[in-house]
């Protein structure tokens, strides 16, 4: 079998006319070379040009202006055109012309007239008006050359713009995902504070106080914290007999003062002084509040009662102390109601930090949250359990 290709064969679509020519009853009025108005009968026309018999010689390449006139339903349809002479036969005056700068509406009208004539349909003015009301054209396709039709700068700009949109989209998605995760999987405490066991130093007798240590100062165990002065009569009260209670002796005892010293019960830091120097204090009044330097600081937090199932002893939590950048971890060791008598809607928990907290942080606010969602450790444990 011979499979050789005949290169002399030309496909039909390669040799056919670009536009179909038809004979339609139409006239052409155009402006001649001497600016006079001439009229000619149309021999044939197509969507790309016309052919008519010119009464005066025309030069090839000249561009003329004219008006095509059609008769439809006893109504005249005129169309202003520009045409360029492409061929001229001096023997019979036959001129072949090509339309120039036709408006889309004129092109649609010509195609409708030609198509209707070829199909044998009767053209009416209503059909023409309906054709003019439609959008008969689509947008041209973009031309693509070897480099995409863009300069290197334009391509770089497009890449950065696409990258910026991608980054913004990823950031927005991450923000939304984090917000949703925080709502459904994270329990946030309403309040929290660093708590350290406090030791109180009270006034042993009625009298005045003079501090010997400044607030936030350190005091060793047994070191003097303050001196106090009390009346000798107050010291001997209850130990005097009737002879010693004579007015003269009582007045003498009242004028005498006895001094004493308040000492530190531990290695402590003076947190607060509740009675100012020189002021009178009754017996049992708290003078100083001390923080043990070796005391174990914990975190106390308050959660809503709606989070009852998520806040239990043994639950792991994350917390951040005000003034610090690091997030610490800890474990809930105790949970109680704020006021069991009133059945309060809040739950107070005590958190033991994994790393010791300095006692200097006592009283600082703390942000506490419990993450009960899936984590990397959770995923690893699941994978190990399945033998992956």
C-alpha positions as CSV (number, residue, x, y, z in Angstrom):
1,X,0.0,0.0,0.0
2,X,1.4,3.4,-1.0
3,X,1.3,5.8,1.9
4,X,3.2,8.7,0.2
5,X,1.7,12.1,0.7
6,X,0.9,14.2,-2.4
7,X,2.2,17.7,-1.6
8,X,0.3,19.1,-4.7
9,X,-3.1,18.6,-3.0
10,X,-4.6,21.8,-1.6
11,X,-7.3,21.6,1.0
12,X,-10.6,23.2,0.1
13,X,-10.4,25.6,3.1
14,X,-7.1,27.0,1.9
15,X,-8.4,28.1,-1.5
16,X,-11.9,29.2,-0.7
17,X,-12.9,32.9,-0.5
18,X,-12.7,34.7,2.7
19,X,-16.2,36.2,2.3
20,X,-19.1,35.0,0.2
21,X,-20.1,37.4,-2.7
22,X,-23.8,38.0,-3.3
23,X,-25.9,40.1,-5.6
24,X,-28.2,42.4,-3.6
25,X,-30.2,45.3,-4.9
26,X,-28.3,48.2,-3.6
27,X,-26.9,51.5,-4.7
28,X,-23.7,53.4,-3.8
29,X,-23.3,57.1,-3.5
30,X,-19.7,58.2,-3.1
31,X,-17.5,61.3,-3.5
32,X,-15.4,61.3,-6.6
33,X,-11.9,62.7,-7.1
34,X,-13.2,66.2,-7.8
35,X,-15.4,66.3,-4.7
36,X,-18.5,65.6,-6.7
37,X,-21.2,63.1,-5.6
38,X,-21.4,60.1,-7.9
39,X,-23.9,57.2,-7.9
40,X,-23.3,53.6,-9.0
41,X,-25.1,50.3,-9.0
42,X,-23.7,47.5,-6.9
43,X,-22.7,44.5,-8.9
44,X,-22.0,42.3,-5.9
45,X,-21.0,42.7,-2.3
46,X,-19.6,40.7,0.6
47,X,-18.8,41.3,4.3
48,X,-15.3,42.4,3.2
49,X,-16.0,44.7,0.2
50,X,-18.1,45.7,-2.9
51,X,-17.9,45.7,-6.6
52,X,-19.5,48.3,-8.7
53,X,-19.3,50.0,-12.2
54,X,-17.7,53.3,-11.8
55,X,-18.6,56.2,-14.1
56,X,-15.1,57.8,-13.7
57,X,-11.7,56.2,-13.6
58,X,-10.4,55.2,-10.2
59,X,-6.9,54.8,-9.0
60,X,-5.9,51.6,-7.2
61,X,-5.1,52.4,-3.6
62,X,-7.3,55.4,-3.2
63,X,-9.7,55.6,-0.3
64,X,-13.2,57.0,-0.8
65,X,-16.2,57.8,1.3
66,X,-19.7,56.8,0.4
67,X,-23.1,55.6,1.5
68,X,-24.6,52.2,0.8
69,X,-28.4,52.3,0.3
70,X,-30.7,49.3,0.6
71,X,-34.5,49.1,0.3
72,X,-36.2,46.9,3.0
73,X,-40.0,46.9,3.5
74,X,-40.3,50.0,1.4
75,X,-38.0,51.7,3.8
76,X,-34.5,52.9,3.0
77,X,-31.5,51.7,4.9
78,X,-28.3,53.7,4.5
79,X,-24.9,52.9,5.7
80,X,-21.9,55.2,5.7
81,X,-18.7,53.4,4.6
82,X,-15.1,53.9,3.6
83,X,-13.6,51.8,0.9
84,X,-10.2,51.4,-0.8
85,X,-9.9,50.6,-4.5
86,X,-8.1,47.3,-4.9
87,X,-8.7,46.7,-8.6
88,X,-10.0,48.7,-11.6
89,X,-10.8,47.6,-15.1
90,X,-10.7,50.6,-17.5
91,X,-12.4,48.7,-20.2
92,X,-15.8,48.3,-18.4
93,X,-15.2,50.5,-15.3
94,X,-15.5,47.6,-12.9
95,X,-14.0,48.4,-9.6
96,X,-13.3,46.0,-6.7
97,X,-13.1,47.7,-3.4
98,X,-12.4,46.7,0.2
99,X,-14.2,48.1,3.2
100,X,-12.2,50.2,5.7
101,X,-12.9,50.9,9.4
102,X,-16.4,49.4,9.4
103,X,-18.3,49.7,12.7
104,X,-19.4,46.5,14.4
105,X,-23.0,47.4,13.9
106,X,-22.4,47.8,10.1
107,X,-20.6,44.5,9.9
108,X,-23.5,42.8,11.8
109,X,-26.0,44.3,9.4
110,X,-24.1,43.3,6.3
111,X,-23.7,39.7,7.5
112,X,-27.4,39.5,8.3
113,X,-28.4,40.7,4.9
114,X,-26.0,38.3,3.1
115,X,-26.9,35.3,5.3
116,X,-30.6,35.9,4.7
117,X,-30.1,36.3,1.0
118,X,-28.1,33.1,0.8
119,X,-30.7,31.1,2.8
120,X,-33.6,32.5,0.7
121,X,-35.2,34.2,3.7
122,X,-37.2,37.5,3.4
123,X,-35.4,40.3,5.1
124,X,-37.6,42.7,7.2
125,X,-36.8,45.8,9.0
126,X,-37.7,44.1,12.3
127,X,-35.0,41.5,11.7
128,X,-32.5,44.2,11.0
129,X,-33.4,46.1,14.2
130,X,-33.2,42.9,16.2
131,X,-29.7,42.2,14.8
132,X,-28.5,45.6,15.8
133,X,-29.8,45.2,19.4
134,X,-27.7,42.0,19.9
135,X,-24.0,41.9,20.8
136,X,-22.7,40.0,17.8
137,X,-19.0,40.1,18.7
138,X,-16.8,38.5,21.4
139,X,-13.6,39.7,22.9
140,X,-10.5,38.9,20.9
141,X,-8.2,36.2,22.2
142,X,-5.0,37.3,23.8
143,X,-2.0,36.9,21.5
144,X,0.7,34.7,23.1
145,X,4.2,35.0,21.8
146,X,7.4,33.3,22.8
147,X,7.9,35.1,26.1
148,X,4.2,35.4,27.0
149,X,3.9,39.0,25.7
150,X,5.3,40.4,28.9
151,X,8.6,42.2,29.7
152,X,10.9,40.8,32.3
153,X,9.9,43.6,34.7
154,X,6.2,42.8,34.1
155,X,6.8,39.1,34.7
156,X,8.7,39.8,37.9
157,X,5.9,42.2,39.1
158,X,3.3,39.6,38.4
159,X,5.3,37.0,40.3
160,X,5.6,39.2,43.4
161,X,2.0,40.2,43.2
162,X,0.9,36.6,43.1
163,X,3.2,35.8,45.9
164,X,1.9,38.7,48.0
165,X,-1.7,37.5,47.4
166,X,-0.7,34.0,48.4
167,X,1.0,35.1,51.6
168,X,-2.0,37.3,52.6
169,X,-4.4,34.4,51.9
170,X,-2.3,32.0,54.0
171,X,-2.1,34.5,56.8
172,X,-5.8,35.1,56.7
173,X,-6.5,31.3,56.7
174,X,-4.0,30.8,59.6
175,X,-5.7,33.6,61.6
176,X,-9.1,32.1,61.1
177,X,-7.9,28.6,61.9
178,X,-6.2,29.8,65.1
179,X,-9.3,31.7,66.2
180,X,-11.6,28.7,65.6
181,X,-9.1,26.5,67.4
182,X,-9.0,28.9,70.4
183,X,-12.8,28.9,70.6
184,X,-13.3,25.2,70.5
185,X,-10.1,23.7,72.0
186,X,-8.6,26.2,74.4
187,X,-10.0,27.1,77.9
188,X,-9.0,30.5,79.1
189,X,-8.9,31.6,82.7
190,X,-10.8,34.7,83.7
191,X,-8.0,35.8,86.1
192,X,-4.8,34.5,87.5
193,X,-2.1,35.6,90.0
194,X,1.2,34.3,91.3
195,X,0.7,33.1,94.9
196,X,3.4,32.6,97.6
197,X,2.7,31.5,101.2
198,X,2.7,34.6,103.4
199,X,3.9,34.7,107.0
200,X,2.5,37.4,109.3
201,X,4.4,39.1,112.1
202,X,2.0,40.5,114.8
203,X,2.4,43.0,117.6
204,X,3.1,41.2,120.9
205,X,1.7,44.1,123.1
206,X,0.0,47.4,122.7
207,X,2.5,50.1,121.7
208,X,4.2,51.9,118.9
209,X,6.4,50.4,116.1
210,X,9.6,51.5,114.5
211,X,10.7,49.5,111.4
212,X,14.3,48.3,111.0
213,X,14.0,46.8,107.5
214,X,12.7,48.4,104.4
215,X,9.9,46.9,102.3
216,X,11.3,44.3,99.8
217,X,14.3,44.0,101.9
218,X,15.7,40.6,102.9
219,X,15.8,39.4,106.5
220,X,17.6,36.4,107.8
221,X,16.0,34.0,110.3
222,X,16.1,35.6,113.8
223,X,17.1,39.0,112.4
224,X,15.4,42.0,113.9
225,X,12.5,43.5,111.8
226,X,11.3,46.3,114.0
227,X,11.5,47.7,117.5
228,X,8.4,48.5,119.6
229,X,7.8,50.5,122.7
230,X,5.0,49.7,125.2
231,X,4.0,51.1,128.6
232,X,5.4,49.3,131.7
233,X,1.9,49.4,133.2
234,X,0.7,47.3,130.3
235,X,3.4,44.7,130.8
236,X,2.7,44.4,134.5
237,X,-1.0,44.4,134.1
238,X,-2.5,41.5,136.1
239,X,0.7,41.0,138.1
240,X,0.3,43.9,140.6
241,X,-1.1,43.5,144.2
242,X,-3.2,46.1,146.0
243,X,-0.2,47.9,147.5
244,X,1.4,48.4,144.1
245,X,-1.9,49.7,142.6
246,X,-1.7,52.9,144.7
247,X,-2.2,56.1,142.6
248,X,1.4,57.3,143.0
249,X,2.9,54.0,142.0
250,X,0.5,53.5,139.0
251,X,1.4,57.0,137.7
252,X,5.1,56.1,138.0
253,X,4.6,52.8,136.1
254,X,2.6,54.6,133.4
255,X,5.4,57.0,132.7
256,X,7.9,54.2,132.2
257,X,8.4,52.5,128.8
258,X,9.6,49.1,127.9
259,X,11.2,48.3,124.5
260,X,11.2,45.1,122.5
261,X,12.2,43.7,119.1
262,X,10.2,41.9,116.4
263,X,12.4,39.2,114.7
264,X,12.1,37.3,111.4
265,X,10.8,33.7,111.8
266,X,12.5,32.6,108.5
267,X,14.7,33.5,105.6
268,X,12.2,36.0,104.2
269,X,11.6,39.0,102.1
270,X,9.5,41.8,103.6
271,X,6.5,42.0,101.3
272,X,4.4,44.7,103.1
273,X,4.5,46.8,106.3
274,X,0.9,47.3,107.4
275,X,1.6,49.7,110.3
276,X,3.6,52.9,109.7
277,X,6.5,53.9,111.9
278,X,5.5,55.7,115.1
279,X,1.9,54.6,114.9
280,X,0.1,52.8,117.8
281,X,-0.9,49.2,117.3
282,X,-2.9,46.9,119.5
283,X,-1.8,43.5,120.6
284,X,-2.2,40.9,117.8
285,X,-2.2,43.5,114.9
286,X,-0.3,42.3,111.8
287,X,2.8,44.5,111.4
288,X,4.6,42.8,108.5
289,X,3.8,40.3,105.8
290,X,6.8,38.1,104.9
291,X,7.5,36.0,101.8
292,X,9.8,32.9,102.5
293,X,12.8,33.0,100.1
294,X,12.7,29.2,99.8
295,X,8.9,29.1,99.6
296,X,7.3,27.3,96.6
297,X,5.3,29.8,94.5
298,X,2.2,28.6,92.8
299,X,-0.4,30.1,90.5
300,X,-4.0,30.6,91.4
301,X,-6.5,31.1,88.6
302,X,-10.2,31.5,88.2
303,X,-12.2,29.7,85.5
304,X,-15.8,29.8,84.6
305,X,-18.0,27.0,85.9
306,X,-19.0,26.2,82.2
307,X,-15.4,24.8,81.9
308,X,-16.0,22.2,84.6
309,X,-15.2,19.2,82.4
310,X,-11.9,20.7,81.1
311,X,-10.5,22.0,84.4
312,X,-9.7,19.1,86.6
313,X,-6.7,18.1,88.9
314,X,-3.9,16.7,86.7
315,X,-4.8,18.9,83.7
316,X,-1.8,20.4,81.9
317,X,-1.9,24.2,81.4
318,X,0.2,26.9,79.9
319,X,0.6,30.3,81.7
320,X,2.5,33.5,81.2
321,X,3.5,35.9,84.0
322,X,3.1,39.6,83.4
323,X,6.4,41.1,82.4
324,X,7.9,37.9,81.1
325,X,8.1,36.8,77.4
326,X,8.4,33.1,78.1
327,X,5.4,30.8,78.4
328,X,5.6,28.4,81.3
329,X,3.9,25.1,81.9
330,X,2.3,23.6,84.9
331,X,-0.3,21.2,86.3
332,X,-3.5,21.7,88.2
333,X,-3.2,20.2,91.7
334,X,-6.4,21.5,93.3
335,X,-9.7,23.0,92.3
336,X,-12.3,24.4,94.6
337,X,-15.3,26.7,94.4
338,X,-14.6,30.4,95.2
339,X,-17.4,30.4,97.7
340,X,-18.9,27.1,98.5
341,X,-21.6,28.7,100.7
342,X,-23.0,30.8,97.9
343,X,-22.4,28.1,95.2
344,X,-20.5,30.5,93.1
345,X,-20.3,30.1,89.3
346,X,-16.5,30.4,89.4
347,X,-13.9,27.7,90.0
348,X,-10.5,28.5,91.6
349,X,-7.6,26.2,90.8
350,X,-4.1,26.0,92.1
351,X,-1.4,25.3,89.5
352,X,2.0,23.9,90.3
353,X,4.6,25.1,87.8
354,X,7.1,22.6,86.3
355,X,9.9,25.1,87.0
356,X,10.2,26.9,90.3
357,X,8.9,30.5,90.2
358,X,10.9,33.2,92.0
359,X,9.1,34.5,95.1
360,X,9.7,38.1,93.8
361,X,6.9,37.4,91.3
362,X,4.3,37.2,94.0
363,X,1.1,39.1,93.2
364,X,1.8,39.5,89.5
365,X,-1.1,38.8,87.2
366,X,-1.0,35.6,85.1
367,X,-2.7,34.6,81.8
368,X,-3.6,30.9,82.0
369,X,-5.1,28.6,79.3
370,X,-5.6,24.9,78.9
371,X,-5.1,23.4,75.4
372,X,-7.2,20.2,75.0
373,X,-6.9,20.0,71.2
374,X,-4.7,17.6,69.2
375,X,-1.0,18.3,69.4
376,X,2.2,16.8,68.0
377,X,2.7,14.6,71.0
378,X,-0.9,13.4,70.7
379,X,-0.3,12.5,67.0
380,X,3.0,10.7,67.9
381,X,1.4,8.7,70.6
382,X,-1.4,7.7,68.2
383,X,1.1,6.7,65.6
384,X,3.2,4.6,68.1
385,X,0.0,2.9,69.4
386,X,-0.8,1.8,65.8
387,X,2.7,0.6,65.2
388,X,3.6,3.1,62.6
